[in-house]
């Protein structure tokens, strides 16, 4: 009894071929347009950081750190009880309604965040997200360009794997740089809590100022890191583009 061989439907194969062509076109656009433009754009930001008009200039550090402990807002306590109950009836996560109630806080004062640093974090987060997204497009194309596994003539495949490893490291770096905001906020919150608890200790206020200045410096260094990541992977891709496109010369490769 003969076994029927299952094959890919012609219409579906045509659609998959179209998908693969689009992936290749998107990746090549990233390699030859998006990556080079990002190198130049980031270099412009780095060059401009020496000017006082740049948000990454260290001269901004002393002007945005507020070490004042403000008294708690008393308006909430004067609200009608009915209004409070109405607000408390809002939806929450797992039945828990978010609240800014400070009536039971041990140190109910308030300290404000550094708005300038927040803006820098948002800008760098967007840059990291763009880098990760562009790397995904190139990774997908290289993976789909790999030929079927067979003996001999695997030098081109090894190049593809080395490039994929470098792109993966670049993505990991982007994820780590994006996490800088969370780390900053947590560390800053601990210092602020110390200021609220020990307002008479001047060193805590100085520590907050030093912390904010360091974050401004790190933000500027992160620009250098992002620029370098783009430069390295772009150089690697451009130097090995032919082997990445056709890892086994004229041998046709297929994903089906």
Residue, then its C-alpha position, 0 to 999 in steps of 0.5 A: x500500500x503506497x503512502x500519500x505524500x503531503x505537499x504544500x498547497x500551491x496557493x499557500x506556497x505562493x503566499x509564503x513566498x510573498x511573505x519571505x520576499x517581504x521579510x527580505x526586503x524589510x531586512x535589507x531596508x533596515x541594513x542599508x537605510x535604517x541602521x546607517x541613519x540611526x548611527x548618524x542621528x545618534x552621533x548628532x545627539x552625542x556631538x550636540x551634548x556638549x552644548x548647553x541647549x542639549x538635554x543631555x548636557x551636564x549643566x542641567x543637573x543642578x536645576x532639576x533636583x528638588x530635595x524639598x519635602x512638601x507637606x501632604x495635600x489636605x484637600x483629600x481629607x476634606x472631601x465628603x464621605x459619600x464622594x470618598x465611597x464613590x471613588x473607592x468603588x472604582x475597578x481595581x486589579x484583583x479587587x484591590x483599588x489603587x489609592x493615594x491615601x496617605x492617612x496611615x503613612x508613617x512619613x506622609x510628606x511628598x517629594x517630586x520626581x526629576x522631570x528632566x531625567x524622566x524625559x531623558x529616560x523616555x527618549x532612551x527607552x524609545x531608542x532601545x525599543x527601535x533597536x530591538x525591533x529593527x534587530x528582529x527584522x534582520x534576525x528573521x530574514x537571516x534565519x529564513x535565509x539559512x539553507x537546509x542542513x547538509x554536509x559540506x560548504x557550511x562556511x556561509x552558514x557559520x557566518x550567518x550564525x555569527x551575525x545572528x549571535x551579534x544581533x542577539x547580543x545587541x538586542x540584549x544590550x537594548x533590553x538592559x539599557x531600557x531597564x535603566x529607568x526602572x533602576x533609577x526610579x527605585x534607587x531614587x525612591x530609596x534616597x527620597x525615603x531617607x530624606x523624608x525620614x531624616x530631613x535634618x541629615x544634609x548628606x541625603x539631600x546631597x546624595x540625591x543631587x549626586x544621583x540625579x547628576x549621575x543619571x544625566x551622565x549615564x544617559x549621555x553614555x547610553x547614547x554612545x552605547x547605542x551608537x556603537x551597537x548600531x555601528x558594529x552590527x552595521x559594519x558586520x552585516x555590510x562586510x558579510x552581506x553576500x554570504x548572508x544572502x547566499x550562504x552556499x553560493x548559487x545553491x538554492x535554499x528553501x524554507x519549505 
